[in-house]
Amino acid sequence: MKKEIIKIAVAFALFLFAILIKFQNEWINNAIFIVSYCIVGFEILQNAVKNILKGKVFDENFLMAIATLGAFCIGEFPEAVAVMLFYQIGELFQSYAVDKSKKSIASLMDIRPDYANVFRDGKEERVTPEEVKIGESIIVKPGEKIPLDGIVIEGKTTLDTKALTGEAVPKEVEEGEQILSGCININGVIKIKVTKKFGESTVSKILDLVENASSKKAKSENFITKFAEYYTPIVVVIAIILAILPPLIIEGASFQEWLYRALSFLVVSCPCALVISIPLSFFGGIGGASKMGVLIKGSNYLEALSNTEVVVFDKTGTLTKGVFEVQKIEPIGISKEELLKIATYAEHYSNHPISKSLKKSYDKNINEEQIITTQELSGLGIKAKIGEQEVLVGNEKLMKEENITFTKCEEIGTILYVSIQKKYVGYILISDKIKDDAKQTINGLKKNNIKQIVMLTGDRKNVGEVVAKELGIDKVYTELLPDGKVEKVEELLKTKSERGKLAFVGDGINDAPVLAISDIGIAMGGLGADSAIEAADIVIMTDQPSKIIDAIKLSKKTMRIVKENIAFAIFIKILVLILTAIGLSSMWQAVFADVGVSIIAIINALRALRVRREMKFLNK
C-alpha cells in the first residue's frame, strides 16, 4: 500500500508540474507526461500483454491500455495520464477495501497456536501442536492460546473466547470441563488432557473453513463473471464502430474527434465497479458473520440464507442444552435441601447421567462415611442406607413395588420419587433444559418472515410436543431415527417455493445426513459432532440458535448491497456511455464516471463488514 501511494504521489506531482509549467518546447512537457504515465501505467500495460498472451484479452487492463495509448496517438497527453492516474487511485481504494475485508476474516487466524507445552517424562517440553498425541497432557499458562481440544485435569482459569465465538464475556473453566482450542488463557495455569489431534481440533477446522470460505461463488458473483465475459467484447466492437463508421457516413465528421469519443467510450465501459464490488460485498458479509461467531463456508450459502422460507430444528443440543439438569424439587415434610441431599447420597456411586445431574445441583462435598450400603434395582432405581435411614430413590414402579403411598407427578421428564423409612418425602424432576435464547429465536424467525418452523426429534412424543408448544414451533415430528429425519426433510423441501430455501439446524452425528441434503445446513460448532460440522454449510461457534437470526439479517443486508451496486453501476455506465457516444462527455468525465462509480460501489460494499448485533426482540 505504501509503495502504491508513493508511486501515485510521484506521478501526480509530475502530472501537475507538466500542466502548470508550460515549456516553450512542447516535447519537454510531453516527455514529463510520458514519465508520469510510465510510473503509474507500466504495470497495467505489462498485465495487458501477459493476459493477451494467455488468451485473456478483454479485461480492464486491455481497456485501460488501449484507451490511454490511443489518447497519446491523437495528442491528448494530459488526458492519457489522467485516465491512468485516476484508475490507479480507484485501484488503491479497492486494495484498501479488500485488505480491510481480509483483516476482518484473518482476525480469526490469530487463534492459530504456535506451540504447545506438553508434559513428557515428568518435565515440560515445547513442541508444535501437530506433534502432540491424543491422551498426552499439556500445560497452558496465562496469556497463551489453547493449542488443542481436551479436558481440564488440573487447575481453573478464565478464558477469552472472543476469537472463537465472537462473545466478549470471558468464560470460567475448571477441572472436568471440556475446553476448545483457539481460546486464550487469561489468568490461571491449567493442565489439559488432549482428546483430539491438531488436524481434527476446533481451531484447525475453523481455519480450514475460513481459508476456503470464498471458494464457492454465489449466483450473483457468477452472473457478474459471465456478464463481464460478454459485455467487454461487445463494448470493444461498439468502440471500433464508433471510431470508424461516423467519419465515413457523416459529412464533415472528423476521424480524430470520433476516435477520441471511441477511446472515451472504452474508458467508461470498464466494468471495474461490478467486477470488484460484488465479490467484495460477499467477502465483507462473510467477514462480518465471522465477527459474530458464525462461519459461512461460501458466498453461495450467504446468498441462499437470504431466501430462507423453512427452518427445521433438531431438538436435543440445538434448542435444548442436551444435558440432564434438576428442574424442580418438591419436598413433603422435609426441606428442599434435605430432599436433594438424600437423593444425591443415594445415587452417589451410580454412573448414570441422573447421578451426575444430582451431584451438579447439590454442589457440596459428600461424606461417603454416611453411605452405608447402596443397591441398584434394575429398571426401578436405588435402595440405599444413609446413616441409620433406609432410602429409596426411583420411578413409580419402585414406589408401587415397595407399597409406598405417593402422589404421581404428571410433568414431562425423569421423575425421581424419594422415600425415607418407607415414607414418601417428595420428588425431583430431572429433564433436558431449553436453551435460554430458544424461544426468542423462534419469535425472531417469525418476525423475519420465515413461513414454516419445524422440529424433528428422536425423543418421545410427549416430550417433543411439550418443547414445541413451549417454544411456539409450527410442526413437530417425534420418535424419528436418522432415516426418518431425512424422509421428513425431503417432504418439507417440496413445500417451499422455487426460489425459497430450507435450512436445517442440528448438532449430532445423526444430523449429518439431513444437514447434507438441506439447501442450507447449519451446525452448532461449539460442542457439536465433527461429522455435523463437516456436513454443514454454516457453523455457529457459540451454540446459540439466536445467531441464525443475525446471520439471516446479515445475508439480507449483503444481498441488498449487491443489488444496489449492480443497479447503480449499470445505470451510470449506460448513461455516460450514451453521453460519450453522442459527444456530450469528455474523456475526463469518462474517467470520473468509471473511477467514481467504482469507489462509491466499493465504499457501499464495505457496509457488509459493519456488524451491529440488533437483538431487540429478545427483550420483548
MIBALUM-833773 format. One line per field, with one value per residue (C-alpha): x, y, z; residue in one letter. Coordinates in steps of 0.001 Angstrom, whole numbers. Example, Ala and Ser with C-alpha at 12.3 -4.5 7.8 and 13.67 -1.06 7.14 Angstrom:
BEGIN
u: c(12300_13670)
v: c(-4500_-1060)
w: c(7800_7140)
tilo: c(A_S)
END
This chain:
BEGIN
u: c(0_2819_4628_1428_743_4340_4111_798_2063_5221_3276_642_3370_4944_1494_726_4224_3742_311_1316_4794_4436_7798_8423_9410_6210_8166_9574_6005_5064_8163_7163_3651_5119_7368_4365_2326_5054_5266_1557_770_3667_2170_-1200_479_2539_-574_-2444_361_620_-3149_-3263_-536_-2639_-5691_-7474_-7852_-10918_-10230_-9848_-6064_-6664_-9340_-7137_-4099_-5874_-7739_-4639_-2268_-4941_-5121_-1345_-1765_-4223_-2067_-4177_-1193_-2724_-5893_-3958_-2043_-5192_-7052_-4263_-3780_-7421_-7701_-4787_-6389_-9526_-7386_-5832_-9299_-10084_-6877_-7721_-11249_-10113_-7372_-9913_-12210_-9338_-8225_-11736_-11697_-7977_-8506_-9665_-6187_-4922_-6356_-3690_-1379_2370_3322_2129_3750_3499_4240_6582_8746_7991_9102_7644_8612_7693_6621_4439_705_908_3396_1079_-729_-4208_-4038_-960_-1118_-343_232_-1313_-52_-1664_-1626_-1126_-3532_-5223_-3466_-5641_-9083_-9194_-10445_-9118_-7497_-5835_-6376_-9016_-8901_-10789_-10778_-11050_-13283_-13859_-11853_-13727_-17292_-17500_-18576_-16681_-17658_-14834_-15650_-14727_-13412_-12318_-11395_-13519_-14722_-14228_-12057_-11753_-8577_-8375_-9313_-6776_-5946_-6330_-5109_-4641_-2305_-4229_-3335_-5303_-5637_-5686_-8728_-8172_-5194_-4399_-5776_-9141_-9209_-11669_-9016_-7792_-11322_-12156_-9008_-9812_-13369_-12132_-9417_-11937_-14875_-14586_-14123_-17850_-19377_-22879_-25186_-24716_-20937_-21316_-23672_-21051_-18308_-20462_-21698_-18098_-17201_-19904_-20028_-16342_-16030_-19353_-18181_-14832_-16695_-19014_-15957_-14346_-17579_-17827_-14291_-14638_-18271_-19375_-16418_-17336_-21073_-21411_-20356_-17641_-17122_-13547_-11851_-9823_-12979_-14747_-11604_-11497_-15143_-14421_-11469_-13580_-16268_-13690_-12577_-16078_-17103_-14628_-16787_-14474_-17215_-19158_-16185_-14672_-17611_-19817_-17259_-16127_-19699_-19881_-16372_-17408_-20573_-18567_-16131_-18999_-20511_-17176_-17200_-20465_-19050_-20885_-18704_-20175_-18394_-19086_-20856_-23420_-24661_-24729_-26940_-29148_-29704_-31459_-34125_-34855_-38547_-38451_-36270_-36095_-34572_-33203_-34219_-31522_-28349_-29835_-32931_-32177_-28845_-28584_-27793_-29868_-30462_-32554_-35551_-37779_-37580_-40955_-40491_-43177_-42418_-38722_-36774_-35711_-32059_-32611_-34540_-31784_-29062_-30723_-31241_-27665_-26151_-28223_-27166_-23517_-21905_-24012_-22500_-25905_-26421_-29131_-26468_-24266_-27132_-27987_-24336_-24117_-27260_-26194_-22693_-21350_-18835_-20335_-19394_-19033_-18876_-22620_-23351_-23507_-24856_-26262_-28066_-29060_-32511_-32634_-35399_-36567_-33939_-31662_-32037_-29514_-28797_-27765_-26723_-29489_-32172_-33320_-33711_-35457_-34931_-36540_-39563_-43224_-42780_-40350_-42869_-45628_-43392_-42417_-46082_-45322_-48197_-47135_-48598_-47967_-46291_-47648_-44798_-42555_-39093_-37451_-39238_-37290_-39653_-37927_-38887_-37214_-38019_-40861_-42412_-42827_-40965_-41332_-39984_-37215_-37837_-34832_-35033_-33184_-33242_-34360_-31637_-32025_-32467_-34502_-37948_-36644_-35077_-38440_-40153_-37356_-37578_-41326_-40702_-38172_-40914_-39897_-43013_-42644_-40695_-40461_-38800_-37571_-36550_-35887_-37324_-40689_-43867_-44983_-41516_-41200_-44703_-44222_-40965_-42565_-45601_-43461_-41333_-44210_-42971_-45432_-44926_-43140_-42254_-41098_-39525_-37546_-34444_-31849_-33523_-36868_-35415_-34117_-37568_-39322_-36838_-37319_-41084_-40578_-38278_-41292_-43380_-41154_-41302_-38901_-36605_-37142_-34607_-34852_-32354_-31769_-30161_-28556_-25580_-25343_-23807_-27334_-27960_-25136_-27280_-30033_-27520_-26107_-29434_-30828_-30422_-28546_-27112_-26422_-24409_-23750_-19948_-19063_-19700_-21390_-20300_-17413_-19485_-22255_-19759_-18217_-21619_-22899_-22662_-22801_-21304_-22455_-19474_-21407_-24085_-26699_-29628_-30404_-27280_-29311_-31417_-28268_-26958_-30254_-30301_-26682_-27371_-30324_-28212_-25399_-27806_-29301_-25808_-25051_-28277_-27649_-24162_-25352_-28229_-26153_-23124_-25120_-27346_-24399_-22390_-25220_-25926_-22294_-21747_-24652_-23381_-19864_-21107_-23022_-20130_-21592_-18954_-15164_-12507_-12048_-15712_-15406_-12553_-14546_-17565_-15521_-13382_-16189_-18663_-16004_-15159_-18827_-19596_-16567_-17484_-21044_-19685_-17705_-21014_-21342_-18412_-20185_-21956_-24100_-25944_-29503_-31489_-34110_-36805_-35035_-36343_-39895)
v: c(0_2427_1727_2323_5613_6835_5799_7635_10711_10995_10515_13049_15613_15233_15456_18746_20079_19413_21120_24187_24790_25407_24867_26544_23183_21132_17891_18587_18762_15623_13807_14633_13354_10116_9641_10237_7759_5099_5349_4570_2752_380_-2374_-2092_-2348_-5316_-7106_-6424_-8016_-11015_-11604_-11301_-13970_-16177_-15657_-13370_-10288_-8347_-7306_-3938_-3894_-4173_-1460_970_258_747_3856_5618_4659_5805_9152_9545_8782_11664_14046_14045_13553_15091_13035_9799_10352_11464_8292_6079_8176_8117_4446_3678_5803_3686_520_1874_2257_-1286_-2641_-851_-2284_-5834_-5561_-4442_-7359_-9837_-8457_-8975_-12640_-13063_-11817_-15388_-16508_-15117_-18251_-20396_-21633_-21511_-24145_-26487_-27130_-30912_-32807_-35745_-37871_-35609_-32406_-29725_-29674_-27074_-28642_-27782_-28620_-31218_-33277_-33741_-37102_-37914_-38702_-36566_-33708_-30101_-27075_-23724_-20618_-17153_-15285_-18440_-19859_-23204_-25269_-28419_-29631_-31506_-31847_-29802_-32228_-29715_-26052_-23455_-20276_-17694_-17938_-15238_-16949_-13847_-15070_-18368_-17381_-13609_-13176_-10620_-12125_-14339_-17962_-19691_-23288_-25810_-29488_-31915_-29363_-29677_-26981_-25900_-24860_-21263_-19624_-17535_-18377_-15162_-15894_-19398_-22246_-25293_-28835_-30341_-33944_-33844_-35508_-34619_-34365_-30867_-31675_-32603_-29826_-26941_-24348_-26374_-26880_-23165_-22104_-24550_-23172_-19564_-20239_-21899_-19568_-17640_-20709_-21249_-18454_-17114_-16783_-13002_-13451_-15950_-13512_-10727_-13052_-14118_-10546_-9273_-12054_-10936_-7238_-6404_-7726_-6019_-2570_-3007_-3756_-743_1466_318_1022_4405_5314_4172_4376_8003_9659_7571_8290_11735_14638_16796_14391_14359_10996_12357_13558_10207_8298_10447_9573_5886_5978_7789_5160_2421_4145_4461_966_-741_-2950_-2477_-1378_-4596_-6949_-5532_-4605_-7717_-10281_-7689_-7390_-11158_-11222_-8446_-10351_-13490_-11328_-9636_-13025_-14256_-11307_-12710_-16218_-17506_-19195_-19292_-21700_-19782_-16767_-19080_-20054_-16412_-15631_-18697_-17705_-14500_-16625_-18945_-19900_-23044_-23618_-27136_-27696_-30756_-30696_-32088_-29975_-27431_-25975_-27715_-27936_-31708_-32325_-33599_-30927_-30780_-28653_-28999_-30199_-30846_-31990_-33228_-32870_-32005_-29107_-28936_-29052_-32225_-33942_-33146_-34258_-37628_-38355_-37320_-39516_-42485_-42010_-41148_-44388_-44594_-43679_-42782_-39217_-38789_-39193_-36578_-34085_-34556_-34002_-30912_-29448_-30377_-28934_-29835_-32344_-35776_-37548_-41114_-42476_-41764_-44043_-47478_-49538_-48950_-51385_-50679_-52112_-52754_-50772_-49326_-47138_-47226_-48659_-47223_-46977_-43441_-43370_-45224_-44492_-46652_-44525_-45395_-43245_-44295_-44404_-45014_-48794_-48776_-46939_-49402_-52450_-51234_-50383_-46737_-44284_-41405_-38654_-39271_-36396_-35661_-33366_-34153_-35502_-38070_-38194_-39428_-40371_-40432_-42265_-42398_-45331_-46324_-42861_-40748_-37421_-35859_-35970_-34433_-33580_-34008_-33074_-31540_-27746_-25479_-23043_-19504_-17941_-20750_-19124_-15730_-17474_-18877_-15489_-13731_-16122_-15493_-11728_-12237_-13756_-17414_-19188_-22502_-23623_-27363_-29512_-33070_-35271_-38875_-38182_-39427_-37846_-36226_-34660_-33349_-31882_-30076_-28447_-27475_-25965_-24015_-22546_-21855_-24164_-24751_-28521_-31281_-34834_-37168_-40616_-40311_-42313_-40623_-42036_-40723_-37226_-37416_-38533_-35627_-33047_-34399_-33892_-30353_-29473_-29943_-27402_-24352_-22062_-22348_-19571_-20396_-22311_-24791_-24524_-27405_-26721_-29613_-30725_-34519_-37344_-38430_-34951_-35171_-36798_-34164_-31295_-32605_-32816_-29458_-26298_-24796_-26944_-25096_-26853_-25972_-25783_-25310_-28855_-30241_-33522_-33292_-35051_-32443_-29561_-31193_-31684_-28176_-25066_-22656_-23217_-21361_-21345_-20137_-22885_-20101_-20665_-16907_-16326_-17741_-14564_-12411_-14440_-14093_-10318_-10059_-12108_-9866_-6756_-8180_-9031_-5532_-4044_-6367_-5369_-1661_-1905_-3784_-1340_1791_719_-409_2714_5165_3190_3191_6896_8009_5603_7252_10771_9793_8281_11471_13723_15249_13708_14088_11566_13407_12904_9316_8805_10301_8185_4978_5596_7385_4540_2031_3973_4505_816_-272_2017_659_-2916_-2203_-1706_-5513_-5585_-3366_-5707_-4468_-7193_-5974_-8459_-6041_-8675_-10685_-8212_-8118)
w: c(0_897_-2386_-4354_-2552_-3204_-6861_-7362_-5460_-7607_-10850_-9745_-8866_-12334_-13939_-12133_-12939_-16679_-16652_-14625_-16119_-19835_-21546_-24903_-26294_-26220_-26304_-22794_-21431_-23356_-22058_-18448_-19166_-20573_-17497_-15230_-17300_-17159_-13352_-12863_-16105_-16748_-14570_-16374_-19795_-18597_-17265_-20514_-22593_-20238_-20325_-24141_-24374_-22069_-24287_-21825_-23999_-22933_-19347_-17591_-18249_-22008_-21933_-19974_-22166_-25493_-24310_-22924_-25746_-28189_-26368_-26828_-30542_-31021_-28955_-25765_-23451_-20262_-20615_-21183_-17937_-16063_-17101_-15747_-12610_-11597_-12476_-10124_-7382_-7811_-7591_-4380_-2859_-3953_-2359_876_873_117_2739_5349_4474_4651_8010_9368_8391_9071_12643_13202_12143_15466_17052_15358_18154_17565_20135_22881_26280_26511_29756_28958_31285_34239_32540_30311_26612_23976_20639_17653_18194_15386_17457_20456_20645_21966_25690_26369_28886_28005_30240_29262_31069_31350_28038_25944_23345_23958_21246_21225_22281_25569_29157_32082_34540_36831_37749_36935_34838_32814_29010_26357_23760_21576_18557_18618_19476_18945_22591_24690_28086_29488_30326_33612_33330_35959_36344_34340_31780_28036_26505_22854_21069_19877_23199_25154_28771_30804_34337_35844_34881_33651_32685_29789_28653_24831_23225_19528_17178_15906_12423_13985_16595_16631_15739_12744_11403_11772_9929_7135_6873_6748_4173_1845_2564_-717_-2959_-3550_-5608_-5221_-8248_-8196_-8463_-11305_-13042_-12908_-14204_-17155_-17670_-17949_-20424_-22890_-22033_-22627_-26228_-27114_-25924_-27747_-31008_-30431_-29799_-33083_-34969_-33223_-34360_-38000_-39157_-38378_-40229_-43296_-43349_-41692_-43863_-42275_-39394_-38069_-37698_-34745_-32945_-33310_-32328_-29179_-28475_-29047_-26655_-24014_-24590_-23839_-20645_-19211_-20355_-17980_-15680_-12664_-10261_-10830_-11023_-7816_-5597_-5933_-4669_-2121_-786_-225_1211_3599_4551_5382_7380_9226_10095_11461_13908_15319_15705_12600_9972_6454_4099_876_-608_-2242_1233_2323_-690_-119_3512_2413_650_3610_3871_6037_9119_10573_14018_15735_19424_21698_21734_19328_21010_24307_26133_25681_29350_32290_34917_38080_37109_40162_43794_45524_49154_51576_55275_54778_53197_49531_50604_52657_49827_47310_49757_50482_46746_45886_48631_47451_43798_44643_43401_40214_36807_35377_33987_36660_39363_37689_37441_41148_42174_39996_41573_45145_44595_48052_49388_50019_53245_51966_55553_55827_52843_54494_51560_48075_45812_42207_41400_37641_35954_39260_40961_44023_47545_49984_53684_54585_58242_60068_57425_54525_51408_48130_45004_41742_39450_40241_39774_42710_44898_43961_44485_47960_48747_49382_49093_46816_44616_40926_39051_35557_34460_31472_32263_34522_37903_40936_43769_47175_50380_53811_56072_53680_53928_50741_51145_47669_44123_41995_38330_36014_32352_29441_29718_26870_25810_27152_23706_22058_22429_21291_18272_17151_17686_15806_12842_12559_12595_9781_7567_7886_6614_8441_11553_12203_14894_14340_17268_18183_21649_22968_21615_24884_25469_21898_21856_25197_23955_20626_22359_24829_22018_19613_16831_13958_13496_15410_14367_17160_17694_14437_13513_11206_8068_9350_9671_6082_4887_6657_5300_1755_2206_3535_606_-1687_257_-397_-3424_-6377_-5066_-1387_688_3554_6418_8831_12218_14128_16160_16364_14335_13378_11906_9325_6545_6986_7032_3746_1847_3065_964_3917_6701_9968_12699_16319_16301_19965_21167_18045_16450_13960_11282_11670_11346_8249_6580_7426_5219_8179_11639_14776_17136_20200_20035_20320_17921_18048_15911_12989_13026_12986_10034_8103_8715_7557_4420_3503_4113_1935_-902_-653_-1068_-4007_-5813_-5114_-6611_-9699_-10367_-9640_-11699_-14745_-14733_-14528_-17103_-19657_-19070_-19501_-22431_-24275_-23426_-24569_-27848_-28776_-27732_-24558_-22288_-22478_-21514_-18203_-17361_-18525_-16058_-13180_-14138_-14174_-11085_-9207_-9697_-8598_-5438_-4476_-5091_-3034_-116_-257_-287_2882_4727_4781_7212_9723_12098_14945_16805_16992_19056_20393_20098_22830_25392_24076)
tilo: c(M_K_K_E_I_I_K_I_A_V_A_F_A_L_F_L_F_A_I_L_I_K_F_Q_N_E_W_I_N_N_A_I_F_I_V_S_Y_C_I_V_G_F_E_I_L_Q_N_A_V_K_N_I_L_K_G_K_V_F_D_E_N_F_L_M_A_I_A_T_L_G_A_F_C_I_G_E_F_P_E_A_V_A_V_M_L_F_Y_Q_I_G_E_L_F_Q_S_Y_A_V_D_K_S_K_K_S_I_A_S_L_M_D_I_R_P_D_Y_A_N_V_F_R_D_G_K_E_E_R_V_T_P_E_E_V_K_I_G_E_S_I_I_V_K_P_G_E_K_I_P_L_D_G_I_V_I_E_G_K_T_T_L_D_T_K_A_L_T_G_E_A_V_P_K_E_V_E_E_G_E_Q_I_L_S_G_C_I_N_I_N_G_V_I_K_I_K_V_T_K_K_F_G_E_S_T_V_S_K_I_L_D_L_V_E_N_A_S_S_K_K_A_K_S_E_N_F_I_T_K_F_A_E_Y_Y_T_P_I_V_V_V_I_A_I_I_L_A_I_L_P_P_L_I_I_E_G_A_S_F_Q_E_W_L_Y_R_A_L_S_F_L_V_V_S_C_P_C_A_L_V_I_S_I_P_L_S_F_F_G_G_I_G_G_A_S_K_M_G_V_L_I_K_G_S_N_Y_L_E_A_L_S_N_T_E_V_V_V_F_D_K_T_G_T_L_T_K_G_V_F_E_V_Q_K_I_E_P_I_G_I_S_K_E_E_L_L_K_I_A_T_Y_A_E_H_Y_S_N_H_P_I_S_K_S_L_K_K_S_Y_D_K_N_I_N_E_E_Q_I_I_T_T_Q_E_L_S_G_L_G_I_K_A_K_I_G_E_Q_E_V_L_V_G_N_E_K_L_M_K_E_E_N_I_T_F_T_K_C_E_E_I_G_T_I_L_Y_V_S_I_Q_K_K_Y_V_G_Y_I_L_I_S_D_K_I_K_D_D_A_K_Q_T_I_N_G_L_K_K_N_N_I_K_Q_I_V_M_L_T_G_D_R_K_N_V_G_E_V_V_A_K_E_L_G_I_D_K_V_Y_T_E_L_L_P_D_G_K_V_E_K_V_E_E_L_L_K_T_K_S_E_R_G_K_L_A_F_V_G_D_G_I_N_D_A_P_V_L_A_I_S_D_I_G_I_A_M_G_G_L_G_A_D_S_A_I_E_A_A_D_I_V_I_M_T_D_Q_P_S_K_I_I_D_A_I_K_L_S_K_K_T_M_R_I_V_K_E_N_I_A_F_A_I_F_I_K_I_L_V_L_I_L_T_A_I_G_L_S_S_M_W_Q_A_V_F_A_D_V_G_V_S_I_I_A_I_I_N_A_L_R_A_L_R_V_R_R_E_M_K_F_L_N_K)
END
